[in-house]
Amino acid sequence: MTLNVYNTSLYLLISLKTTDTSELFSVHALVNSGATGVFINRSFIEKHGLNTYKLSKSISVYNIDSTSNKDSQISEVVDIVL
């Protein structure tokens, strides 16, 4: 892994592997110690044609100030290995 610091953000160069097609990707991932889960950007999914799976129940997303996130809910998942 490669560590990079841009302004006040911390990024790591990581490898991802999809569980369904075994495709490999090298990406710079933002490290967010305040996050309560692991997230992937919708545009990354679309750009790389990753397969998503619907959740049986959507997950509400809130910003650090307790306001609803602009994308509001997570309704799909992607299976990847970090």
Summary of the structure (lengths in Angstrom):
residues: 82
radius of gyration: 14.1
end to end distance: 11.3
largest distance: 38.6
contacts: 142
relative contact order: 0.23
helix: 9%
strand: 55%
